[in-house]
Amino acid sequence: MKKYLKFLSPILSLIIGGLIYILFRENHIVLNIYIRKGYILDLSNIIAQSNIKKDLLFDVIVNSLPGGLWAYSLLRTMGLIWDKDQFTKYYFFSLLAFMIIIIPEILQYFNLVQGVFDIKDMIVYFTFSLTALIFNNRGKQHGEQEKKHI
C-alpha cells in the first residue's frame, strides 16, 4: 500500500488541474459544452456568476495552474515508474517532455500557432516541472541509499 501512495501527488495534480479547468474556464471549452447540455452537473455557471475577484492571482490559478499541475503530474509519474538504473534516460525524456510542454507557448510568441503567449504560463510550467524533477531526484537518491543498506 505504501508503495502506491507515492502516486497520490501526480493523481491529485491531474484531478485538481482538471477541476480548475472545468469549473473556472470559459464556456466554449468542450467539457463545458457538455456541462451546459446537462451531461455533467452544471457547477460552472454557479462559479462564473459568483463574486470571485478576478485579479492576477485568480488569472494565474485559472489559466496557468492547470497546465503546471499536468506538467508536474507527467514528469513526476515518469520519475516514479522509470527504472532507477536508467536515470540518464529519465533525464533525457524528462527534458524532451518539458520541451513538448513549452514549445506551444514559444510558437504562440512568434505567432506560428493560434493562441496567446503568456509568460505566466512559462513560469508555472518551469516551476512545476522543476518541482517534479527535484522530488524525483530525491526519490532516486533515497532508493540508492536503501540499496546500500541492504
C-alpha positions in Angstrom: 0.0 0.0 0.0 2.8 2.4 0.9 4.3 1.7 -2.5 1.3 3.2 -4.2 1.0 6.3 -2.0 3.8 8.0 -3.9 1.4 8.1 -7.0 -1.0 10.2 -4.9 0.6 13.6 -5.8 0.5 13.0 -9.6 -3.0 11.8 -9.5 -4.2 14.7 -7.3 -2.4 17.1 -9.6 -4.4 15.7 -12.6 -7.7 15.9 -10.7 -7.2 19.4 -9.3 -6.0 20.7 -12.7 -9.0 19.1 -14.3 -11.4 20.6 -11.8 -10.0 24.1 -12.2 -10.1 23.7 -15.9 -13.8 22.5 -15.9 -15.1 24.8 -13.2 -13.4 28.1 -13.9 -12.6 28.2 -17.6 -14.8 29.8 -20.3 -17.9 28.1 -21.6 -16.6 27.4 -25.1 -14.3 24.7 -23.8 -15.5 21.3 -24.9 -16.1 19.9 -21.4 -18.1 23.0 -20.5 -20.3 22.4 -23.6 -21.2 19.0 -22.1 -21.8 20.7 -18.8 -24.2 23.2 -20.3 -26.1 20.4 -22.1 -26.7 18.8 -18.7 -24.4 15.8 -19.1 -22.4 16.9 -16.1 -23.5 18.8 -13.1 -23.7 22.5 -14.0 -21.3 24.0 -11.5 -19.5 26.2 -14.0 -22.4 28.7 -14.2 -22.7 28.9 -10.4 -19.0 29.7 -10.0 -19.0 32.0 -13.0 -21.8 34.0 -11.5 -20.2 34.2 -8.1 -18.4 37.3 -6.9 -14.9 35.7 -7.1 -12.5 38.6 -7.6 -10.8 38.2 -11.0 -7.3 39.5 -10.2 -3.8 38.4 -11.2 -3.8 35.5 -8.7 -7.2 34.3 -10.0 -5.9 34.6 -13.5 -2.8 32.5 -12.7 -4.8 29.9 -10.9 -7.4 29.6 -13.6 -5.3 30.0 -16.7 -1.8 28.7 -15.8 -2.1 26.4 -12.8 -3.8 23.5 -14.6 -1.0 23.3 -17.1 1.6 23.4 -14.4 -0.2 20.7 -12.4 -0.4 18.5 -15.5 3.3 19.1 -16.3 4.1 18.1 -12.7 2.0 15.0 -13.0 3.6 13.9 -16.2 7.2 14.4 -15.0 6.6 13.0 -11.5 4.9 9.9 -12.9 7.8 9.4 -15.3 10.2 9.6 -12.4 8.2 7.1 -10.3 7.9 4.5 -13.0 11.4 4.8 -14.5 13.9 2.2 -13.7 16.4 3.6 -11.2 19.3 2.1 -13.2 18.3 4.1 -16.3 18.2 7.5 -14.7 20.1 9.2 -17.5 17.4 8.1 -19.9 14.8 9.5 -17.5 16.5 12.9 -17.6 16.7 12.8 -21.4 13.0 12.0 -21.7 12.0 14.5 -19.0 13.8 17.2 -20.9 12.0 16.1 -24.0 8.6 16.2 -22.2 9.4 19.6 -20.9 10.2 20.8 -24.4 7.0 19.4 -25.7 5.2 21.3 -22.9 6.8 24.7 -23.6 7.1 24.6 -27.4 3.5 25.6 -28.0 4.0 28.7 -25.8 7.1 29.6 -27.7 5.3 29.1 -31.1 2.5 31.3 -29.8 5.0 34.1 -29.0 6.2 34.0 -32.7 2.5 33.8 -33.9 3.3 30.4 -35.5 0.3 28.7 -33.8 -3.0 30.0 -32.7 -3.1 31.3 -29.1 -1.8 34.0 -26.9 1.7 33.7 -25.4 1.7 34.2 -21.7 4.9 34.5 -19.6 2.9 33.4 -16.5 2.3 30.0 -18.3 6.1 29.6 -18.9 6.9 30.4 -15.3 4.3 28.0 -13.9 5.4 25.2 -16.4 9.0 25.7 -15.4 8.3 25.8 -11.6 6.1 22.7 -11.6 8.4 20.8 -13.9 11.4 21.7 -11.7 9.5 20.7 -8.6 8.8 17.2 -10.1 12.4 16.8 -11.1 13.5 17.7 -7.5 11.1 15.2 -6.0 12.1 12.5 -8.5 15.8 13.2 -7.8 15.2 12.9 -4.0 13.3 9.7 -4.6 16.2 8.3 -6.7 18.8 9.2 -4.1 16.6 7.7 -1.3 16.3 4.5 -3.4 20.1 4.3 -3.9 20.6 4.7 -0.1 18.2 1.9 0.6 20.2 -0.4 -1.8 23.4 0.4 0.1 21.8 -0.6 3.4 20.6 -4.0 2.0 
